[in-house]
Amino acid sequence: MSKRRPTPVEQGDIDGLCSIYATLNACKLMFGHTEKQDEKLLEALCKGVGDLFPQIVWDGTGVPTMYRLFRIADAWVQKKHKARLLWGAPLMRTKFRRPEHWFDRLRNDLNSYEEGKAAWIVGLGDPWEHWTVVDRVSAGRVHFFDSWGMKHYRFGSFTLDETKAGNKPGQKIMIDTHQSFLLRVGDL
């Protein structure tokens, strides 16, 4: 019998809290949280970056705050799940010529772990400026566990070229390949 896929926790339409929700949703996927556990982790994450409120709501966050959120989530996971949330930025200095190459790397890394024990948090640029969770990459399609309700998109919807990114007809979603974090479950 297969496990029922959980539903991601969603954020408001015009808030910049996607970094918090991406961290929460990645943990939800990997540790099988209940709604109550989601609430408690959300509280820990918000309190941990409390000095950024209220500006975080409209400005969002960058990479340094992601590192803070991962450390907060790891401490919470150690306490509640007797496990570790391990994370890294293995693509920080890797160059990709085409989105398909980046997606292949995400897929290969996810496939090297037991199902449900790893996820990517990635930064999407223009037009969205959004942090999201990638939990699966299939042939030609990326699957999200996302706080805005994104489900899956074809690779052709994305670009690595800033001049081709935007929300006008024919433009695509910019991938910031350097803002790609692999999270996984580890032993305590």
C-alpha positions as CSV (number, residue, x, y, z in Angstrom):
1,M,0.0,0.0,0.0
2,S,1.5,3.4,-1.0
3,K,1.7,6.3,1.4
4,R,-0.8,9.1,0.8
5,R,1.1,12.3,-0.3
6,P,0.8,15.1,2.2
7,T,-0.4,18.5,1.3
8,P,2.1,21.4,1.5
9,V,1.4,24.2,4.0
10,E,0.5,27.4,2.0
11,Q,1.4,31.0,2.6
12,G,-0.6,34.1,1.8
13,D,-0.7,35.5,-1.7
14,I,1.4,38.7,-1.0
15,D,3.8,37.7,1.7
16,G,7.5,37.1,1.4
17,L,7.6,34.2,3.9
18,C,8.3,31.6,1.2
19,S,11.7,30.8,2.8
20,I,10.0,29.9,6.0
21,Y,7.4,27.9,4.3
22,A,9.9,26.1,2.0
23,T,11.9,25.0,5.1
24,L,8.7,23.9,6.8
25,N,7.4,22.0,3.8
26,A,10.7,20.2,3.2
27,C,10.7,19.0,6.8
28,K,7.0,18.1,6.5
29,L,7.9,15.9,3.5
30,M,10.9,14.2,5.0
31,F,9.7,13.7,8.5
32,G,5.9,13.1,7.9
33,H,4.7,15.9,10.2
34,T,1.2,16.2,11.6
35,E,-0.6,19.5,11.4
36,K,0.4,20.2,15.1
37,Q,4.1,19.5,14.3
38,D,3.8,21.9,11.3
39,E,2.4,24.6,13.7
40,K,5.2,24.1,16.2
41,L,8.0,24.1,13.6
42,L,6.4,27.3,12.0
43,E,6.5,28.9,15.4
44,A,10.2,27.9,16.0
45,L,11.2,29.2,12.5
46,C,9.4,32.5,12.9
47,K,10.7,33.1,16.4
48,G,14.2,32.2,15.2
49,V,14.2,35.0,12.6
50,G,12.0,37.3,14.7
51,D,14.5,40.1,14.2
52,L,13.5,40.2,10.5
53,F,9.9,40.9,11.1
54,P,7.9,42.8,9.8
55,Q,10.2,43.5,6.8
56,I,10.5,39.8,5.9
57,V,6.8,39.8,5.0
58,W,7.2,42.2,2.1
59,D,10.9,41.8,1.2
60,G,11.4,38.1,1.6
61,T,14.9,36.7,2.4
62,G,18.2,35.7,0.8
63,V,20.7,32.9,1.3
64,P,22.0,33.9,4.7
65,T,18.5,33.7,6.2
66,M,18.1,30.3,4.5
67,Y,21.2,29.1,6.5
68,R,19.6,30.4,9.7
69,L,16.3,28.7,9.0
70,F,18.1,25.4,8.3
71,R,20.0,25.6,11.6
72,I,16.7,26.4,13.4
73,A,14.9,23.5,11.7
74,D,17.8,21.1,12.5
75,A,17.7,21.9,16.2
76,W,13.9,21.4,16.2
77,V,14.2,18.1,14.3
78,Q,16.9,16.9,16.7
79,K,14.6,17.5,19.6
80,K,11.3,16.3,18.1
81,H,12.4,13.5,15.8
82,K,15.7,12.4,17.3
83,A,17.2,12.8,13.8
84,R,19.2,15.5,11.9
85,L,18.2,17.8,9.1
86,L,21.4,17.8,7.0
87,W,21.8,20.4,4.3
88,G,24.3,21.8,1.9
89,A,24.7,23.9,-1.2
90,P,26.5,21.5,-3.6
91,L,25.7,23.6,-6.6
92,M,26.9,27.0,-5.2
93,R,29.8,27.2,-7.7
94,T,28.5,24.9,-10.4
95,K,27.7,26.3,-13.8
96,F,24.9,24.9,-16.0
97,R,24.4,25.7,-19.7
98,R,20.8,24.6,-19.9
99,P,17.9,24.1,-17.4
100,E,17.7,20.4,-18.3
101,H,21.3,19.9,-17.0
102,W,20.3,21.5,-13.7
103,F,17.1,19.4,-13.4
104,D,19.2,16.2,-14.2
105,R,21.5,17.0,-11.3
106,L,18.5,17.6,-9.0
107,R,17.0,14.2,-10.1
108,N,20.3,12.3,-9.7
109,D,20.9,13.7,-6.2
110,L,17.3,12.9,-5.1
111,N,17.5,9.4,-6.5
112,S,20.6,8.7,-4.4
113,Y,18.5,8.8,-1.2
114,E,15.7,6.7,0.0
115,E,12.4,8.0,-1.3
116,G,11.1,10.8,1.0
117,K,14.4,11.3,2.7
118,A,15.7,14.2,0.6
119,A,14.4,17.4,-1.0
120,W,15.8,20.4,-2.7
121,I,14.9,24.0,-1.7
122,V,15.6,26.2,-4.8
123,G,15.4,29.9,-5.5
124,L,13.3,30.9,-8.5
125,G,14.0,34.4,-9.8
126,D,12.1,36.7,-12.2
127,P,9.1,36.9,-12.3
128,W,8.5,35.2,-9.0
129,E,11.4,35.7,-6.6
130,H,10.3,32.6,-4.7
131,W,11.8,29.8,-2.5
132,T,10.2,26.4,-3.2
133,V,10.7,22.7,-2.6
134,V,11.5,20.3,-5.4
135,D,10.8,16.7,-4.3
136,R,10.8,14.9,-7.6
137,V,12.1,15.3,-11.1
138,S,10.7,13.1,-13.9
139,A,11.3,13.0,-17.6
140,G,10.9,16.6,-18.7
141,R,9.0,17.7,-15.6
142,V,9.8,19.1,-12.2
143,H,7.4,18.5,-9.2
144,F,7.1,21.0,-6.4
145,F,5.8,20.8,-2.9
146,D,5.1,24.4,-2.8
147,S,3.6,27.1,-0.6
148,W,2.0,28.9,-3.5
149,G,0.3,25.9,-5.0
150,M,2.8,25.2,-7.8
151,K,2.5,21.5,-8.6
152,H,4.6,20.6,-11.7
153,Y,6.1,22.4,-14.7
154,R,7.8,21.3,-17.8
155,F,11.5,22.0,-18.1
156,G,10.7,24.3,-21.0
157,S,9.0,26.8,-18.6
158,F,12.4,27.7,-17.1
159,T,15.5,29.6,-18.2
160,L,19.0,30.3,-17.0
161,D,19.2,33.5,-19.2
162,E,18.0,36.6,-17.3
163,T,17.0,38.3,-20.6
164,K,14.5,35.5,-21.2
165,A,12.9,35.7,-17.8
166,G,9.8,37.6,-16.8
167,N,6.0,37.5,-16.9
168,K,5.4,38.8,-20.4
169,P,4.3,36.4,-23.2
170,G,7.1,34.0,-24.2
171,Q,9.2,34.7,-21.2
172,K,10.1,32.0,-18.7
173,I,10.8,31.5,-15.0
174,M,14.4,32.3,-14.0
175,I,16.3,29.6,-12.1
176,D,19.0,30.8,-9.7
177,T,21.1,27.6,-9.8
178,H,23.4,28.9,-7.1
179,Q,20.4,29.1,-4.7
180,S,19.9,25.4,-4.6
181,F,20.0,23.5,-1.2
182,L,19.9,19.8,-0.8
183,L,18.2,18.8,2.5
184,R,18.2,15.2,3.8
185,V,17.4,13.2,6.8
186,G,20.4,12.2,8.9
187,D,21.0,10.1,12.0
188,L,21.4,11.9,15.4
